[in-house]
Amino acid sequence: MTSNLKKIIDDCFPAELQQDVIALHHDLHRYPELSHNETQTQARLLAALNPCNTRWIERVGTGVVARLIGQDSNRPPVALRADMDALPIQEATGLPHASVHAGVMHACGHDVHMAWAIGAARLLSQSPPPTDVLLVFQPAEELGVGAKMIMASGLLPNNVMAMFGGHVDRRYDVGQVVLHPGVISSFSDRFKLIVHGRSAHAARPKEGHNPIPTLAERCLAIDAINNQLGDATNLITVTQLHSGDRHNIIPDTGVLEGTIRCLSAEKRLAIHGALSGLATISSVDVDIEPVSPAIENANQLEPIARRAIYDALGPNGDVGLVAPNMASEDFGVYAQHFPAWFFRFGAKQAGESFIPVHTPDFYADDATMFVGAMVLDLACRYAGECS
C-alpha cells in the first residue's frame, strides 16, 4: 500500500474504526460458512450493525437486510449488497486468521465484501446520506439463488433508484477500482446431456445398447459448436462425463455436464439452440438450466461511479477491465429490477503475484476493505442526491 493510499484511509477511518473493520473481517474469514448455513455469520453481522444508524433490520433466511437512516426517507432509497457464503475448499493461505473449519474457506472474498459493507454503513451512519440506504447481506451467492431469495422477501421496494455491489480482484492492485460500463459479468447456465441405453454384459454387447459411443459423439459435437459459436466471451465448457460402474457391464445411461458462459444475450440463445439440437434421437435428452444473468452496469450510473472513485482515491483510482470477466455473479438478478453498478476492487499489493479466486491460496489484502467502503459510501451518497 502506498503512503498516499494509507493517508487517504487514515483520514477517512479513525484508528478505532479501522480496528473494528479489520477485526470483523478476520473473524468472518476465520469462521466461514457454506451457502444456506451462514448462521454464525448472520449473528456476527447483526452485532456489527449495532453501532449503525438503522431504521430497521430483518433476517431473510440466513441473510440480513437493514435500512440505514438518511436525511429524507420519503425519497427513493439506494441499496448496497454484499454476499456472505464461503466455499468447500481447504484453506492453504497460512494466514493468522485462516479458517478453523476444515474444508471450508472464504476463497472468493465474500468476507471482505461483508466487511466493506459494514465499513460503508459506519461511514453512512456518521453522516447521514440524502436518502435511506438498504444494506443487503445476501446468502447463497455461490449457488446462484441468494439474490432471488432477497427479491422474494419483498424488503427491497420497487423504487430503489440505484443498487451497488462489488468484488475483490487480485488482477488489480489495492487502490485500483475497475470502472466498466455495460456488461461486466457473464451469464451462467448449466447443461446436462443424457444418453439412454440398455444395460448388458460386456461379453454380449448385442443384448444391450451401449450409450457410450453416442455420448462420445455428442461430446465432439459440443466441441464443434464451441468452435463455431464460441470465443473469448462465449464459452461452452464440458466439466463432467459419467457412464458405468463396472468394467464388464455395459451401462444403461451416459451423462455429460458443463456450463455456458456468455456476455451476449443473442449468442447465448444461439448456443442454447445448438445444444438443444443435439437431442435429435429419442435416446438423447438435453436440459439447460439458467443460473445467473449477466451483470450490465447501468449507463446512467457511470458518472456517479466515476465521481465516487475520483473523490475517494484521486484521478488515478479508476482502471479499465483488463479482460472479459466470464465468471458469473447473481448480482445480475438485482440489475434486472433496478439500475445497478458493480465495481471490481484491486486486492493485491503492488508486486504481488496473481492468485485466482476459488483456490486454496486466495486472500485479499486488508486495505481492500477500506477502499471498497470509501467508494461504496460515496456512490450511495451521490446516487441519493439524484433520487
C-alpha positions as CSV (number, residue, x, y, z in Angstrom):
1,M,0.0,0.0,0.0
2,T,1.4,3.4,-1.0
3,S,1.9,6.1,1.6
4,N,-0.7,8.2,-0.2
5,L,-3.4,5.5,0.0
6,K,-2.6,4.9,3.7
7,K,-3.1,8.6,4.3
8,I,-6.4,8.6,2.4
9,I,-7.6,5.6,4.5
10,D,-6.4,7.1,7.8
11,D,-8.1,10.4,7.0
12,C,-11.4,8.7,6.4
13,F,-11.3,6.0,9.1
14,P,-10.3,6.7,12.6
15,A,-8.0,4.2,14.1
16,E,-10.7,2.6,16.3
17,L,-13.0,2.1,13.3
18,Q,-10.2,0.6,11.3
19,Q,-9.6,-1.9,14.1
20,D,-13.3,-2.7,14.2
21,V,-13.5,-3.4,10.5
22,I,-10.3,-5.5,10.4
23,A,-11.4,-7.5,13.4
24,L,-14.7,-8.1,11.7
25,H,-13.0,-9.2,8.5
26,H,-10.6,-11.6,10.3
27,D,-13.5,-13.1,12.4
28,L,-15.6,-13.7,9.3
29,H,-12.6,-15.2,7.5
30,R,-11.8,-17.5,10.4
31,Y,-15.3,-18.9,10.7
32,P,-16.6,-19.3,7.1
33,E,-19.9,-21.0,6.4
34,L,-21.3,-22.6,3.3
35,S,-24.5,-21.5,1.4
36,H,-27.7,-21.6,3.4
37,N,-25.6,-22.3,6.6
38,E,-24.5,-18.7,7.3
39,T,-26.0,-18.7,10.8
40,Q,-22.9,-17.6,12.8
41,T,-22.0,-15.1,10.0
42,Q,-25.5,-13.7,10.3
43,A,-25.2,-13.3,14.1
44,R,-21.8,-11.6,13.6
45,L,-23.3,-9.1,11.1
46,L,-26.3,-8.3,13.3
47,A,-23.8,-7.4,16.1
48,A,-21.7,-5.3,13.7
49,L,-24.8,-3.4,12.7
50,N,-25.5,-2.3,16.4
51,P,-23.4,1.0,16.1
52,C,-25.1,1.8,12.8
53,N,-28.0,4.2,12.4
54,T,-30.7,1.8,11.3
55,R,-34.4,2.3,10.8
56,W,-35.0,-1.5,10.9
57,I,-33.1,-4.8,10.5
58,E,-34.7,-8.0,9.1
59,R,-33.5,-11.6,8.6
60,V,-34.0,-13.3,5.3
61,G,-33.2,-16.9,5.8
62,T,-29.5,-16.7,6.8
63,G,-29.2,-13.3,5.3
64,V,-29.8,-9.8,6.6
65,V,-31.4,-6.7,5.2
66,A,-31.1,-3.4,7.1
67,R,-32.4,0.1,6.3
68,L,-30.0,2.9,7.2
69,I,-31.5,6.2,8.1
70,G,-31.0,9.0,5.6
71,Q,-31.9,12.7,5.6
72,D,-35.2,12.1,3.8
73,S,-36.9,8.6,4.0
74,N,-39.7,9.7,1.6
75,R,-37.3,9.8,-1.3
76,P,-36.4,6.6,-3.2
77,P,-33.7,4.6,-1.4
78,V,-30.4,3.4,-2.6
79,A,-29.2,-0.2,-2.0
80,L,-25.8,-1.8,-1.3
81,R,-25.3,-5.5,-1.4
82,A,-22.6,-7.9,0.0
83,D,-22.6,-11.6,-0.4
84,M,-21.9,-13.9,2.6
85,D,-21.2,-17.6,1.8
86,A,-17.9,-19.4,1.7
87,L,-16.7,-22.4,-0.5
88,P,-16.0,-26.1,0.2
89,I,-12.2,-25.6,-0.1
90,Q,-9.4,-26.4,2.4
91,E,-7.6,-23.2,3.1
92,A,-3.8,-23.1,2.5
93,T,-3.0,-19.4,2.9
94,G,-1.2,-19.7,6.3
95,L,-2.9,-16.5,7.4
96,P,-3.1,-15.9,11.2
97,H,-6.8,-15.7,10.8
98,A,-7.1,-18.7,8.5
99,S,-10.3,-20.8,8.5
100,V,-10.7,-23.1,11.5
101,H,-13.5,-25.0,9.7
102,A,-11.9,-28.0,7.9
103,G,-12.7,-28.0,4.2
104,V,-14.4,-24.6,4.2
105,M,-12.9,-21.2,3.4
106,H,-13.6,-17.7,2.0
107,A,-11.9,-18.4,-1.3
108,C,-13.9,-15.8,-3.2
109,G,-13.6,-12.7,-0.9
110,H,-17.1,-12.6,0.5
111,D,-15.6,-12.0,3.9
112,V,-14.1,-8.8,2.5
113,H,-17.3,-7.8,0.8
114,M,-19.2,-8.0,4.1
115,A,-16.5,-6.1,5.9
116,W,-16.5,-3.2,3.4
117,A,-20.3,-3.1,3.5
118,I,-20.2,-2.7,7.3
119,G,-17.4,-0.1,6.9
120,A,-19.6,1.8,4.4
121,A,-22.6,1.5,6.8
122,R,-20.5,3.1,9.6
123,L,-19.5,6.0,7.4
124,L,-23.1,6.5,6.3
125,S,-24.2,6.4,9.9
126,Q,-21.7,9.1,11.0
127,S,-23.0,11.5,8.3
128,P,-26.5,10.5,7.0
129,P,-26.8,10.4,3.2
130,P,-29.5,12.2,1.3
131,T,-31.9,9.2,1.4
132,D,-32.2,5.9,3.2
133,V,-29.7,3.1,2.2
134,L,-30.8,-0.5,2.1
135,L,-27.9,-2.7,3.3
136,V,-28.3,-6.2,1.8
137,F,-26.2,-9.1,3.2
138,Q,-27.0,-11.9,0.8
139,P,-26.5,-15.7,1.4
140,A,-26.0,-18.4,-1.2
141,E,-24.4,-16.4,-3.9
142,E,-22.2,-19.4,-4.9
143,L,-25.4,-21.4,-5.7
144,G,-26.9,-18.6,-7.7
145,V,-30.1,-18.5,-5.6
146,G,-29.5,-15.9,-2.8
147,A,-30.4,-12.8,-4.8
148,K,-33.7,-14.4,-5.8
149,M,-34.4,-15.1,-2.1
150,I,-33.7,-11.4,-1.2
151,M,-36.0,-10.2,-4.0
152,A,-38.7,-12.6,-3.0
153,S,-38.6,-11.2,0.6
154,G,-40.3,-8.0,-0.6
155,L,-37.8,-5.9,1.5
156,L,-36.4,-4.1,-1.5
157,P,-39.1,-1.7,-2.7
158,N,-39.7,-1.2,-6.4
159,N,-38.5,2.4,-6.3
160,V,-34.8,1.5,-5.4
161,M,-33.1,4.1,-7.6
162,A,-29.7,2.5,-7.6
163,M,-28.0,-0.6,-6.3
164,F,-24.3,-1.1,-5.8
165,G,-22.1,-4.1,-5.3
166,G,-18.5,-5.2,-5.9
167,H,-16.0,-7.9,-5.9
168,V,-12.3,-8.3,-4.9
169,D,-9.9,-9.0,-7.8
170,R,-6.2,-9.8,-7.5
171,R,-5.7,-8.9,-11.1
172,Y,-5.5,-5.3,-9.8
173,D,-3.5,-3.5,-7.1
174,V,-5.2,-2.2,-3.9
175,G,-6.4,1.3,-4.7
176,Q,-7.4,0.4,-8.3
177,V,-11.1,0.2,-9.0
178,V,-12.5,-1.1,-12.3
179,L,-14.8,1.4,-14.0
180,H,-16.6,-0.5,-16.7
181,P,-19.9,0.5,-18.3
182,G,-22.1,-2.2,-19.9
183,V,-21.8,-6.0,-19.3
184,I,-19.1,-6.7,-16.6
185,S,-20.0,-10.3,-15.6
186,S,-21.2,-13.3,-17.6
187,F,-24.5,-15.1,-18.0
188,S,-24.1,-18.6,-16.4
189,D,-26.1,-21.7,-17.4
190,R,-25.8,-25.3,-16.6
191,F,-26.4,-28.0,-19.1
192,K,-26.8,-31.8,-18.9
193,L,-27.0,-34.2,-21.8
194,I,-28.2,-37.7,-21.0
195,V,-27.9,-40.7,-23.4
196,H,-30.2,-43.6,-22.6
197,G,-29.0,-47.1,-23.4
198,R,-29.8,-50.6,-22.3
199,S,-27.5,-52.5,-19.9
200,A,-26.0,-55.8,-20.8
201,H,-22.9,-58.0,-20.0
202,A,-19.8,-56.7,-21.8
203,A,-19.3,-60.2,-23.2
204,R,-22.7,-60.0,-25.0
205,P,-23.0,-56.3,-26.1
206,K,-25.7,-57.0,-28.8
207,E,-28.1,-57.9,-25.9
208,G,-28.0,-54.2,-24.9
209,H,-27.4,-50.8,-26.3
210,N,-24.2,-49.1,-25.3
211,P,-24.7,-45.3,-24.7
212,I,-21.0,-44.5,-24.6
213,P,-20.3,-44.2,-28.3
214,T,-23.3,-41.8,-28.7
215,L,-22.0,-39.9,-25.6
216,A,-18.6,-39.5,-27.2
217,E,-20.2,-38.3,-30.4
218,R,-22.2,-35.7,-28.6
219,C,-19.1,-34.6,-26.7
220,L,-17.3,-34.0,-30.0
221,A,-20.4,-32.2,-31.3
222,I,-20.3,-29.8,-28.4
223,D,-16.7,-29.1,-29.2
224,A,-17.7,-28.3,-32.7
225,I,-20.5,-25.9,-31.5
226,N,-17.9,-24.2,-29.3
227,N,-15.6,-23.8,-32.2
228,Q,-18.4,-22.4,-34.4
229,L,-20.2,-20.1,-31.9
230,G,-17.7,-19.7,-29.0
231,D,-15.0,-17.1,-28.5
232,A,-13.4,-15.3,-25.6
233,T,-16.8,-14.0,-24.5
234,N,-18.9,-17.1,-25.3
235,L,-17.8,-20.3,-23.8
236,I,-19.2,-23.9,-23.6
237,T,-17.2,-25.9,-21.1
238,V,-17.7,-29.6,-20.6
239,T,-16.8,-30.4,-17.0
240,Q,-18.2,-33.8,-16.2
241,L,-18.6,-37.1,-18.1
242,H,-20.1,-40.1,-16.4
243,S,-21.1,-43.6,-17.5
244,G,-20.9,-47.0,-15.9
245,D,-19.8,-48.5,-12.6
246,R,-18.2,-51.8,-13.6
247,H,-15.6,-52.7,-16.3
248,N,-17.6,-55.7,-17.5
249,I,-21.1,-54.2,-17.6
250,I,-22.5,-52.0,-20.3
251,P,-24.2,-49.1,-18.6
252,D,-27.8,-48.0,-19.2
253,T,-27.0,-44.3,-19.3
254,G,-24.3,-41.8,-20.0
255,V,-24.2,-38.3,-18.7
256,L,-22.3,-35.2,-19.9
257,E,-22.5,-31.9,-18.0
258,G,-21.0,-28.5,-18.2
259,T,-21.5,-24.7,-18.2
260,I,-22.4,-22.0,-20.7
261,R,-20.9,-18.5,-20.2
262,C,-21.9,-15.6,-22.4
263,L,-21.7,-11.8,-22.4
264,S,-24.1,-11.6,-25.3
265,A,-27.8,-12.5,-24.8
266,E,-28.1,-13.2,-28.6
267,K,-25.1,-15.5,-28.7
268,R,-26.4,-17.3,-25.6
269,L,-29.7,-18.1,-27.3
270,A,-27.8,-19.4,-30.3
271,I,-25.8,-21.7,-28.1
272,H,-28.9,-22.9,-26.3
273,G,-30.5,-23.7,-29.6
274,A,-27.4,-25.6,-30.9
275,L,-27.1,-27.7,-27.7
276,S,-30.9,-28.5,-27.7
277,G,-30.4,-29.6,-31.3
278,L,-28.2,-32.5,-30.1
279,A,-31.3,-34.3,-28.8
280,T,-32.1,-35.5,-32.4
281,I,-32.9,-39.0,-31.4
282,S,-35.2,-40.4,-28.7
283,S,-32.3,-41.8,-26.6
284,V,-30.8,-38.3,-26.0
285,D,-32.1,-35.7,-23.7
286,V,-30.7,-32.2,-23.2
287,D,-31.6,-30.0,-20.3
288,I,-30.4,-26.4,-19.9
289,E,-30.8,-24.6,-16.5
290,P,-30.2,-20.8,-16.3
291,V,-28.2,-20.0,-13.1
292,S,-27.3,-16.3,-13.1
293,P,-28.0,-13.4,-15.5
294,A,-25.2,-11.2,-16.7
295,I,-24.5,-8.0,-14.8
296,E,-24.9,-5.0,-17.0
297,N,-23.8,-1.8,-15.4
298,A,-26.4,1.0,-16.0
299,N,-25.1,3.8,-18.2
300,Q,-26.9,6.4,-16.1
301,L,-24.8,5.4,-13.0
302,E,-21.4,5.7,-14.7
303,P,-21.0,9.4,-13.7
304,I,-21.8,8.5,-10.1
305,A,-19.4,5.6,-10.1
306,R,-16.6,7.7,-11.7
307,R,-17.1,10.5,-9.3
308,A,-17.1,8.2,-6.2
309,I,-13.8,6.6,-7.3
310,Y,-12.2,10.0,-8.1
311,D,-13.4,11.6,-4.8
312,A,-12.3,8.6,-2.7
313,L,-8.9,7.9,-4.4
314,G,-8.0,10.7,-6.7
315,P,-7.5,10.8,-10.5
316,N,-5.6,7.5,-10.8
317,G,-8.1,5.3,-8.9
318,D,-10.2,4.0,-11.8
319,V,-8.9,1.5,-14.3
320,G,-10.4,-0.4,-17.2
321,L,-11.3,-4.1,-17.3
322,V,-8.2,-6.0,-18.3
323,A,-10.1,-8.9,-19.9
324,P,-13.7,-10.0,-20.2
325,N,-15.0,-11.5,-16.9
326,M,-16.6,-14.8,-17.7
327,A,-17.3,-15.6,-14.1
328,S,-21.0,-15.3,-13.1
329,E,-22.5,-13.4,-10.1
330,D,-26.1,-13.4,-9.1
331,F,-25.9,-9.6,-8.5
332,G,-27.3,-9.7,-12.1
333,V,-30.7,-10.6,-10.6
334,Y,-30.9,-7.1,-9.0
335,A,-29.7,-5.5,-12.2
336,Q,-32.8,-6.9,-13.9
337,H,-35.0,-4.9,-11.4
338,F,-33.1,-1.7,-10.6
339,P,-30.4,0.5,-12.1
340,A,-27.3,-1.3,-10.8
341,W,-23.5,-0.8,-10.8
342,F,-20.9,-3.4,-10.0
343,F,-17.3,-2.5,-9.1
344,R,-14.2,-4.7,-9.1
345,F,-11.7,-3.7,-6.4
346,G,-8.0,-4.4,-6.6
347,A,-6.9,-6.8,-3.8
348,K,-3.2,-7.3,-4.0
349,Q,-0.2,-5.1,-3.1
350,A,1.9,-3.9,-6.0
351,G,4.4,-6.6,-7.0
352,E,2.5,-9.5,-5.5
353,S,1.5,-12.4,-7.8
354,F,-1.9,-13.0,-9.1
355,I,-4.0,-15.6,-7.1
356,P,-7.2,-16.7,-8.7
357,V,-10.5,-16.9,-6.7
358,H,-11.9,-20.4,-5.7
359,T,-8.4,-21.7,-4.9
360,P,-6.9,-22.7,-1.5
361,D,-4.3,-19.8,-1.6
362,F,-6.7,-16.9,-2.3
363,Y,-6.9,-13.9,0.0
364,A,-7.5,-10.2,-0.3
365,D,-5.4,-7.5,1.3
366,D,-7.0,-5.9,4.3
367,A,-6.7,-2.4,2.7
368,T,-9.2,-3.6,0.1
369,M,-11.9,-3.3,2.7
370,F,-11.3,0.4,3.3
371,V,-11.1,1.2,-0.4
372,G,-14.4,-0.6,-1.0
373,A,-16.1,1.1,1.9
374,M,-15.0,4.6,0.8
375,V,-16.1,4.2,-2.8
376,L,-19.4,2.5,-1.9
377,D,-20.2,5.1,0.8
378,L,-19.7,7.9,-1.8
379,A,-21.6,6.0,-4.5
380,C,-24.6,5.7,-2.2
381,R,-24.5,9.4,-1.3
382,Y,-24.1,10.6,-4.8
383,A,-26.9,8.4,-6.1
384,G,-29.1,9.6,-3.2
385,E,-28.6,13.2,-4.4
386,C,-30.2,12.3,-7.7
387,S,-33.3,10.5,-6.3
